[in-house]
Amino acid sequence: MNYVIFASEASPVEGGALLPTPWSVGRRVFSGGGMDTHGNPTRSWSDPVDARVFGWAPAGTAEPTVARDEVTWDLDLFAPPGFAATHMDRFVVDGLEFDVIGVVRDFTHGPFGFAPGVVLRLKRVEG
């Protein structure tokens, strides 16, 4: 199992706290856009690169309220401090691809010297 060490003045562990990063997700970095042979805009992403995280949890699902065949799934991805991502990136979680929604929510500037990490909101639309 992988671990992340958190340096903290208030940590009871000498040199910081030790927290596990037991899960791996694939990060696909946005690599740009262009035009296809017909002049239509295109977008592309890198191949997935493994990134260690604390875990993830469902942030909710939105069933359609009108007659459509679309379902959206939201996940909150919990990652160590310094975890980098942009709103253009994608993540592969349990074999499913999700888009990053918004910006990384950084919880590392609290008043007690503990930096638990960051949260990313991910969204998947099916249908």
Secondary structure, 3 states (H helix, E strand, C coil): CCEEEECCCCCCCCCCEEEECCEEEEEECEEEEEECCCCCEEEEECCCEEEEECEEEEEEEECCCCCCCCEEEEEEEEECCCCCCCCCCEEEECCEEEEEEEEEEECCCCCCCCCCCEEEEEEEEEC
